[in-house]
Amino acid sequence: MKKKPVTGMRDILPGEMQIRNYAMDLIRDTYGSFGFLPLETPCVEHIENLSSKQGGENEKLIFKILKRGEKLKLDQAKEEADLVDGGLRYDLTVPLSRYYANHANDLPAPFKALQMGNVWRADRPQRGRFRQFMQCDIDILGESSCLAEIELILATTTLLGRLDFKDFTIRINDRKILKAMAGYSGLPEESYDTVFIILDKMDKIGAQGVADELEKEGFAAAAVEKYMELFGQLGSDADGVRRCGEILEGIVERSSIENLVYIMESVEAVKAADFKICFDPTLVRGMSYYTGPIFEVSMDEYGGSVGGGGRYDEMIGKFTGQETCACGFSIGFERIVMLLMERGFEVPTAREKTAYLIEKNMPAEQMRPILRQARELREQGNPVNLAVMKKNKKFQKEQLRQEGYGQIIEFYREKE
């Protein structure tokens, strides 16, 4: 028997669970105040849904599930499809799209959805990244205006502010602007996916590294040079978006420029947290299902992204045959919790936690009044922990104080 978890999975100790539960309660409260409604979907999805070429690189990381019972015919299998019919979900967006397609008639319009649940990816584990991890998503389905993007960004940044995160950055772009910049530079449309995969490495390998990789892929040097020069001509504020619109006049839809400016200026005017919102024309987002504005949360203390999202107006239509406007934002819950733990975060509580240390072999007639006291305190909403007194009472008390027990009361047997 192996006592360590499977690679990429982990056991979570009580101290971290307290922080996780606090964060999840705050998520429900904050997002609920913006009108988002909770839902739940199964962790297992049809393999056809997960492999629909909507999930980008994540489709290579699916934990696939073999057919079961009589359906599993190993001796007759000729390809993977003969063996596999399901998989563990790699995000919450694909399941939400199926859910909405199935229940749209029973849901409000637009539908503001809140999901929290584990997802699985056969990824290489590293700091803040696991093979099983919690995602927390908010999505607005059925809203075509950029009010959806504004609400998603304001709700997410309000939550991060309530968790005492400051000086973070919301990076924003639009997939239509991304494609227009590549077209303006003379890069072939059929190669956009390759171009964007390379561009997505900008923060790791720099502008020169991106240019070198594009040329190695065989793109014309003149087109690469024009492409890279374009990024240097744009600022990071709303005026930078307007400048982009001027350069790409006739190539990019005017509404894409106007909507991005509208989103940025609206968020900046009413934001409740301490953060910056910046236009980043190098922002790609890996999922191929994005169709419009895209955004990420970057934090210096993590050294990268701790959340992201965007508009995906075509995904639900793949289930229903009818296009449904959709936009979502997901926070990296595991990374947020990790940062809180690294800074020594303590869960705030207005209730006093009391510990009763009871001498071993306490007679029943002396034990019952103690149990009644504990019940009365709990009825008042105050946590009470009953424990048998250990020989090393000093160490036991230290542990209880670390767990937040401000009052420790000792009970001894009455002498006969």
TILUM-29694 format. One record per residue (C-alpha): x, y, z; residue number from 1. Coordinates in Angstrom, 1 decimal. Layout:
east / north / up / lumti
X / Y / Z / NUM
...
END
This chain:
east / north / up / lumti
0.0 / 0.0 / 0.0 / 1
1.3 / 3.5 / -0.9 / 2
0.6 / 6.3 / 1.6 / 3
1.5 / 9.2 / -0.7 / 4
-1.2 / 10.6 / -3.0 / 5
-1.1 / 10.0 / -6.8 / 6
1.3 / 12.4 / -8.6 / 7
-0.3 / 15.8 / -9.0 / 8
-3.0 / 15.1 / -6.3 / 9
-2.6 / 16.1 / -2.7 / 10
-4.0 / 15.8 / 0.8 / 11
-5.2 / 19.0 / 2.4 / 12
-4.5 / 19.7 / 6.1 / 13
-7.1 / 21.3 / 8.4 / 14
-5.3 / 24.7 / 8.5 / 15
-5.5 / 25.1 / 4.7 / 16
-9.1 / 23.7 / 4.7 / 17
-10.1 / 26.6 / 7.0 / 18
-8.7 / 29.1 / 4.5 / 19
-10.3 / 27.3 / 1.6 / 20
-13.7 / 27.2 / 3.3 / 21
-13.5 / 30.9 / 4.2 / 22
-12.5 / 31.8 / 0.6 / 23
-15.4 / 29.7 / -0.8 / 24
-17.9 / 31.3 / 1.6 / 25
-16.6 / 34.8 / 0.5 / 26
-16.9 / 33.8 / -3.2 / 27
-20.5 / 32.7 / -2.7 / 28
-21.3 / 35.9 / -0.8 / 29
-19.5 / 38.3 / -3.2 / 30
-20.7 / 36.7 / -6.4 / 31
-24.2 / 36.3 / -4.9 / 32
-24.3 / 40.1 / -4.3 / 33
-23.8 / 40.5 / -8.1 / 34
-26.8 / 38.2 / -8.8 / 35
-24.9 / 35.0 / -9.7 / 36
-26.8 / 31.8 / -9.0 / 37
-25.0 / 28.5 / -7.9 / 38
-25.2 / 25.3 / -10.0 / 39
-23.4 / 22.0 / -10.1 / 40
-22.5 / 19.7 / -13.0 / 41
-21.0 / 16.1 / -13.0 / 42
-17.2 / 15.7 / -12.9 / 43
-17.5 / 13.2 / -15.8 / 44
-18.4 / 14.4 / -19.3 / 45
-19.0 / 12.6 / -22.6 / 46
-15.6 / 12.3 / -24.4 / 47
-17.2 / 13.8 / -27.5 / 48
-17.9 / 17.0 / -25.6 / 49
-14.4 / 17.2 / -24.1 / 50
-12.7 / 16.5 / -27.4 / 51
-14.7 / 19.0 / -29.6 / 52
-11.6 / 21.1 / -30.5 / 53
-12.9 / 23.9 / -28.2 / 54
-10.4 / 23.4 / -25.3 / 55
-7.1 / 24.0 / -27.0 / 56
-4.1 / 22.4 / -25.5 / 57
-6.2 / 21.1 / -22.6 / 58
-7.7 / 18.4 / -24.8 / 59
-4.4 / 16.7 / -24.7 / 60
-4.5 / 16.5 / -20.9 / 61
-7.9 / 14.7 / -20.5 / 62
-8.1 / 11.9 / -18.0 / 63
-10.0 / 9.4 / -20.1 / 64
-12.4 / 6.8 / -18.7 / 65
-12.7 / 3.3 / -20.2 / 66
-16.0 / 1.9 / -21.1 / 67
-17.4 / -0.5 / -18.5 / 68
-18.9 / -3.9 / -18.3 / 69
-20.1 / -5.5 / -21.5 / 70
-19.4 / -2.3 / -23.5 / 71
-15.6 / -2.7 / -22.9 / 72
-14.4 / -5.2 / -25.6 / 73
-10.6 / -5.1 / -25.4 / 74
-10.2 / -7.9 / -27.9 / 75
-12.2 / -6.1 / -30.6 / 76
-10.9 / -2.6 / -30.1 / 77
-9.1 / -1.0 / -33.1 / 78
-8.8 / 2.6 / -31.9 / 79
-9.2 / 4.6 / -28.8 / 80
-12.8 / 5.5 / -29.5 / 81
-13.7 / 1.8 / -29.1 / 82
-12.4 / 1.9 / -25.6 / 83
-13.3 / 5.3 / -24.2 / 84
-16.6 / 7.0 / -23.7 / 85
-16.0 / 9.6 / -21.0 / 86
-13.5 / 11.7 / -19.3 / 87
-12.9 / 13.9 / -16.2 / 88
-13.8 / 17.5 / -17.0 / 89
-10.7 / 19.7 / -17.6 / 90
-12.6 / 23.0 / -17.0 / 91
-16.1 / 24.1 / -16.0 / 92
-17.0 / 25.9 / -19.3 / 93
-17.7 / 22.9 / -21.4 / 94
-20.0 / 21.3 / -18.8 / 95
-21.8 / 24.7 / -18.3 / 96
-22.5 / 24.9 / -22.0 / 97
-24.0 / 21.4 / -22.0 / 98
-25.9 / 22.2 / -18.8 / 99
-27.4 / 25.4 / -20.4 / 100
-28.3 / 23.7 / -23.6 / 101
-30.2 / 21.1 / -21.5 / 102
-31.9 / 23.5 / -19.1 / 103
-32.2 / 26.9 / -20.8 / 104
-36.0 / 26.8 / -20.7 / 105
-35.9 / 26.5 / -16.9 / 106
-33.3 / 29.3 / -16.3 / 107
-33.6 / 33.1 / -16.2 / 108
-32.4 / 35.1 / -19.2 / 109
-29.7 / 36.2 / -19.1 / 110
-28.5 / 33.5 / -16.8 / 111
-25.7 / 34.5 / -14.3 / 112
-24.0 / 31.2 / -13.3 / 113
-21.7 / 30.5 / -10.4 / 114
-19.8 / 27.2 / -10.4 / 115
-17.2 / 25.8 / -7.9 / 116
-15.8 / 22.4 / -8.4 / 117
-12.7 / 20.2 / -9.0 / 118
-11.3 / 19.7 / -12.5 / 119
-8.6 / 17.4 / -13.7 / 120
-5.7 / 17.8 / -16.2 / 121
-2.8 / 15.4 / -16.8 / 122
-0.4 / 18.4 / -16.6 / 123
3.1 / 18.6 / -15.3 / 124
2.7 / 19.6 / -11.6 / 125
4.5 / 22.7 / -10.4 / 126
4.0 / 25.6 / -8.0 / 127
0.3 / 26.5 / -7.8 / 128
-0.5 / 23.9 / -10.5 / 129
-1.9 / 20.4 / -9.8 / 130
-3.6 / 17.6 / -11.7 / 131
-6.7 / 18.0 / -9.6 / 132
-7.7 / 21.5 / -8.6 / 133
-10.6 / 23.7 / -7.7 / 134
-12.0 / 26.1 / -10.2 / 135
-14.4 / 29.0 / -9.4 / 136
-16.2 / 30.3 / -12.4 / 137
-18.8 / 33.0 / -13.0 / 138
-20.5 / 33.2 / -16.4 / 139
-23.2 / 35.3 / -18.0 / 140
-25.2 / 33.5 / -20.7 / 141
-27.6 / 35.3 / -23.1 / 142
-26.2 / 38.8 / -22.7 / 143
-24.7 / 40.2 / -26.0 / 144
-23.7 / 43.6 / -24.7 / 145
-20.4 / 44.4 / -23.0 / 146
-22.3 / 44.8 / -19.7 / 147
-21.4 / 41.1 / -19.2 / 148
-17.7 / 41.8 / -19.4 / 149
-18.0 / 44.7 / -17.0 / 150
-20.0 / 42.8 / -14.4 / 151
-17.6 / 39.8 / -14.6 / 152
-14.5 / 42.0 / -14.1 / 153
-16.1 / 44.0 / -11.3 / 154
-17.3 / 40.9 / -9.4 / 155
-14.0 / 39.2 / -9.7 / 156
-11.9 / 42.2 / -8.7 / 157
-14.3 / 43.0 / -5.8 / 158
-13.7 / 39.4 / -4.5 / 159
-10.0 / 39.8 / -4.7 / 160
-10.1 / 43.1 / -2.9 / 161
-12.2 / 41.5 / -0.1 / 162
-9.4 / 38.9 / 0.2 / 163
-6.9 / 41.8 / 0.6 / 164
-5.2 / 41.5 / -2.7 / 165
-3.9 / 44.9 / -4.0 / 166
-1.9 / 46.2 / -7.0 / 167
-2.9 / 43.4 / -9.3 / 168
-3.6 / 43.9 / -13.0 / 169
-6.4 / 43.0 / -15.3 / 170
-5.0 / 42.5 / -18.8 / 171
-7.5 / 42.8 / -21.5 / 172
-7.6 / 42.2 / -25.3 / 173
-10.0 / 41.0 / -28.0 / 174
-9.6 / 37.9 / -30.2 / 175
-10.9 / 40.0 / -33.2 / 176
-8.1 / 42.6 / -32.6 / 177
-5.6 / 39.8 / -32.2 / 178
-6.6 / 38.3 / -35.6 / 179
-6.7 / 41.8 / -37.2 / 180
-3.2 / 42.6 / -36.1 / 181
-1.9 / 39.3 / -37.6 / 182
-3.7 / 40.0 / -40.9 / 183
-2.6 / 43.6 / -41.1 / 184
1.0 / 42.3 / -40.8 / 185
0.6 / 39.9 / -43.7 / 186
0.7 / 36.7 / -41.7 / 187
-1.5 / 33.9 / -43.3 / 188
-4.9 / 33.3 / -41.7 / 189
-4.5 / 29.5 / -41.8 / 190
-1.5 / 29.8 / -39.5 / 191
-3.0 / 32.1 / -36.9 / 192
-3.1 / 29.3 / -34.3 / 193
0.7 / 28.7 / -34.7 / 194
1.3 / 32.5 / -34.5 / 195
-0.8 / 32.9 / -31.3 / 196
0.9 / 30.0 / -29.6 / 197
4.2 / 31.7 / -30.1 / 198
2.9 / 35.1 / -29.2 / 199
1.6 / 33.7 / -26.0 / 200
5.2 / 33.1 / -24.9 / 201
5.9 / 36.9 / -25.0 / 202
6.2 / 37.2 / -21.2 / 203
8.7 / 34.3 / -21.0 / 204
10.9 / 34.8 / -24.1 / 205
10.4 / 38.5 / -24.9 / 206
9.7 / 40.2 / -28.1 / 207
13.0 / 39.1 / -29.8 / 208
12.3 / 35.5 / -28.8 / 209
8.8 / 35.7 / -30.3 / 210
10.2 / 37.2 / -33.5 / 211
12.9 / 34.5 / -33.7 / 212
10.4 / 31.6 / -33.3 / 213
8.1 / 33.1 / -35.9 / 214
10.9 / 33.2 / -38.4 / 215
11.9 / 29.6 / -37.5 / 216
8.4 / 28.6 / -38.3 / 217
8.9 / 29.9 / -41.8 / 218
6.9 / 33.2 / -41.7 / 219
8.3 / 36.0 / -44.0 / 220
10.8 / 38.2 / -42.2 / 221
9.0 / 41.4 / -43.5 / 222
5.7 / 40.2 / -42.0 / 223
7.3 / 39.3 / -38.7 / 224
9.0 / 42.7 / -38.5 / 225
5.8 / 44.5 / -39.3 / 226
3.9 / 42.4 / -36.7 / 227
6.4 / 43.1 / -33.9 / 228
6.7 / 46.8 / -34.7 / 229
2.9 / 47.1 / -34.3 / 230
3.0 / 46.1 / -30.6 / 231
5.4 / 48.9 / -29.9 / 232
3.0 / 51.5 / -31.4 / 233
0.2 / 50.8 / -28.9 / 234
-0.2 / 52.1 / -25.3 / 235
-1.7 / 50.1 / -22.5 / 236
-4.7 / 52.5 / -21.7 / 237
-7.9 / 53.1 / -23.5 / 238
-6.1 / 55.5 / -25.9 / 239
-3.9 / 52.6 / -26.9 / 240
-7.0 / 50.7 / -28.0 / 241
-8.2 / 53.8 / -29.9 / 242
-4.7 / 54.0 / -31.6 / 243
-5.0 / 50.3 / -32.5 / 244
-8.4 / 51.0 / -34.1 / 245
-6.9 / 53.8 / -36.2 / 246
-4.0 / 51.6 / -37.5 / 247
-6.4 / 48.7 / -38.2 / 248
-9.1 / 50.9 / -39.8 / 249
-11.1 / 48.7 / -42.2 / 250
-9.5 / 45.5 / -40.9 / 251
-11.0 / 45.2 / -37.4 / 252
-14.7 / 45.8 / -36.6 / 253
-15.2 / 49.2 / -35.2 / 254
-17.5 / 47.8 / -32.5 / 255
-14.6 / 45.6 / -31.1 / 256
-12.6 / 48.8 / -30.5 / 257
-15.5 / 50.8 / -29.1 / 258
-16.6 / 47.9 / -26.8 / 259
-13.1 / 47.4 / -25.4 / 260
-12.7 / 51.1 / -24.6 / 261
-16.2 / 51.1 / -23.0 / 262
-15.3 / 48.1 / -20.8 / 263
-12.0 / 49.6 / -19.7 / 264
-13.3 / 53.1 / -18.9 / 265
-16.4 / 51.8 / -17.1 / 266
-14.4 / 49.4 / -14.9 / 267
-11.9 / 52.1 / -14.1 / 268
-14.6 / 54.6 / -13.1 / 269
-16.4 / 52.4 / -10.6 / 270
-13.9 / 49.8 / -9.4 / 271
-14.0 / 48.8 / -5.7 / 272
-10.5 / 47.3 / -5.4 / 273
-7.0 / 48.5 / -5.9 / 274
-5.9 / 47.3 / -9.3 / 275
-5.1 / 48.5 / -12.9 / 276
-6.8 / 47.5 / -16.1 / 277
-4.5 / 47.5 / -19.1 / 278
-4.8 / 46.8 / -22.8 / 279
-2.4 / 44.0 / -23.7 / 280
-2.4 / 43.3 / -27.4 / 281
-0.1 / 40.2 / -26.7 / 282
-2.8 / 38.5 / -24.6 / 283
-3.9 / 35.3 / -26.3 / 284
-5.7 / 33.0 / -23.9 / 285
-5.2 / 29.4 / -24.9 / 286
-8.8 / 28.2 / -25.4 / 287
-9.8 / 28.3 / -29.0 / 288
-13.5 / 28.9 / -28.1 / 289
-13.0 / 32.6 / -27.3 / 290
-14.7 / 34.9 / -29.9 / 291
-14.4 / 38.4 / -28.4 / 292
-12.9 / 40.2 / -25.4 / 293
-10.5 / 38.2 / -23.3 / 294
-8.9 / 39.0 / -19.9 / 295
-6.5 / 37.8 / -17.3 / 296
-5.6 / 38.7 / -13.7 / 297
-1.9 / 39.0 / -13.2 / 298
-0.2 / 39.3 / -9.7 / 299
3.4 / 40.1 / -9.1 / 300
3.5 / 38.1 / -5.9 / 301
2.6 / 35.0 / -7.9 / 302
4.6 / 35.9 / -11.0 / 303
1.9 / 35.3 / -13.5 / 304
-1.8 / 34.8 / -14.1 / 305
-4.2 / 33.8 / -11.3 / 306
-7.4 / 33.9 / -13.4 / 307
-8.8 / 34.6 / -16.7 / 308
-11.8 / 34.4 / -19.1 / 309
-13.5 / 36.0 / -22.0 / 310
-16.4 / 35.8 / -24.4 / 311
-17.3 / 32.5 / -26.1 / 312
-20.4 / 33.1 / -28.2 / 313
-20.2 / 30.0 / -30.3 / 314
-19.8 / 27.1 / -27.9 / 315
-23.4 / 26.7 / -26.7 / 316
-24.5 / 26.7 / -30.3 / 317
-22.6 / 23.5 / -30.9 / 318
-25.0 / 21.8 / -28.5 / 319
-28.2 / 23.5 / -29.6 / 320
-27.7 / 24.6 / -33.2 / 321
-28.5 / 28.2 / -32.0 / 322
-25.9 / 30.8 / -31.2 / 323
-26.1 / 31.9 / -27.5 / 324
-24.0 / 34.8 / -26.2 / 325
-21.7 / 33.8 / -23.4 / 326
-18.9 / 35.3 / -21.3 / 327
-17.1 / 34.0 / -18.3 / 328
-14.3 / 34.6 / -15.7 / 329
-12.5 / 32.0 / -13.7 / 330
-10.2 / 32.6 / -10.8 / 331
-7.3 / 30.3 / -10.0 / 332
-8.6 / 29.2 / -6.6 / 333
-5.5 / 27.0 / -5.8 / 334
-3.1 / 29.9 / -6.5 / 335
-5.2 / 32.3 / -4.5 / 336
-5.2 / 30.0 / -1.5 / 337
-1.5 / 29.3 / -1.9 / 338
-0.7 / 33.1 / -1.8 / 339
-2.9 / 33.6 / 1.2 / 340
-1.1 / 30.8 / 3.1 / 341
2.3 / 32.2 / 2.0 / 342
1.5 / 35.5 / 3.6 / 343
0.3 / 33.9 / 6.8 / 344
-3.4 / 34.7 / 6.3 / 345
-5.6 / 34.0 / 9.3 / 346
-9.3 / 33.5 / 8.9 / 347
-11.2 / 36.4 / 10.6 / 348
-13.9 / 35.4 / 13.0 / 349
-16.2 / 37.3 / 15.3 / 350
-17.1 / 34.2 / 17.3 / 351
-14.9 / 33.1 / 20.2 / 352
-13.6 / 29.6 / 19.9 / 353
-13.5 / 27.7 / 23.2 / 354
-11.6 / 24.5 / 24.0 / 355
-12.5 / 22.3 / 26.9 / 356
-9.7 / 20.1 / 28.2 / 357
-11.2 / 17.3 / 30.2 / 358
-9.3 / 15.1 / 32.6 / 359
-9.2 / 11.4 / 31.5 / 360
-11.8 / 9.0 / 32.9 / 361
-14.2 / 11.8 / 34.0 / 362
-17.2 / 10.3 / 35.8 / 363
-20.5 / 10.5 / 33.8 / 364
-22.3 / 12.7 / 36.5 / 365
-19.5 / 15.2 / 36.2 / 366
-19.2 / 15.0 / 32.4 / 367
-22.9 / 15.8 / 31.7 / 368
-22.8 / 19.4 / 33.0 / 369
-19.7 / 20.1 / 30.8 / 370
-21.5 / 18.7 / 27.7 / 371
-24.5 / 21.0 / 28.5 / 372
-22.2 / 24.0 / 28.8 / 373
-20.7 / 23.1 / 25.4 / 374
-24.2 / 22.7 / 23.9 / 375
-25.3 / 26.1 / 25.1 / 376
-22.3 / 27.8 / 23.7 / 377
-22.8 / 26.1 / 20.3 / 378
-26.4 / 27.2 / 20.3 / 379
-25.2 / 30.8 / 20.6 / 380
-23.0 / 30.2 / 17.5 / 381
-19.7 / 29.8 / 19.3 / 382
-17.4 / 26.8 / 18.3 / 383
-16.5 / 24.5 / 21.2 / 384
-13.9 / 21.8 / 20.9 / 385
-13.9 / 19.0 / 23.6 / 386
-10.7 / 17.0 / 24.1 / 387
-9.3 / 14.7 / 26.7 / 388
-6.4 / 16.3 / 28.5 / 389
-3.0 / 15.0 / 27.4 / 390
0.1 / 14.5 / 29.5 / 391
1.9 / 17.2 / 27.6 / 392
-0.8 / 19.8 / 28.4 / 393
1.4 / 22.7 / 27.4 / 394
2.0 / 21.5 / 23.9 / 395
-1.7 / 20.6 / 23.6 / 396
-2.6 / 24.2 / 24.5 / 397
-0.1 / 25.6 / 22.0 / 398
-1.7 / 23.5 / 19.2 / 399
-5.2 / 24.7 / 20.1 / 400
-4.1 / 28.4 / 20.2 / 401
-2.6 / 27.9 / 16.7 / 402
-6.0 / 26.7 / 15.6 / 403
-7.6 / 29.9 / 16.9 / 404
-9.0 / 28.8 / 20.3 / 405
-8.8 / 32.0 / 22.4 / 406
-10.3 / 30.5 / 25.5 / 407
-9.1 / 27.1 / 26.9 / 408
-10.9 / 25.8 / 30.0 / 409
-9.7 / 22.8 / 32.0 / 410
-12.0 / 20.4 / 33.9 / 411
-10.8 / 18.0 / 36.6 / 412
-12.5 / 15.2 / 38.4 / 413
-14.0 / 16.2 / 41.7 / 414
-12.1 / 14.6 / 44.6 / 415
-14.1 / 12.1 / 46.6 / 416
END
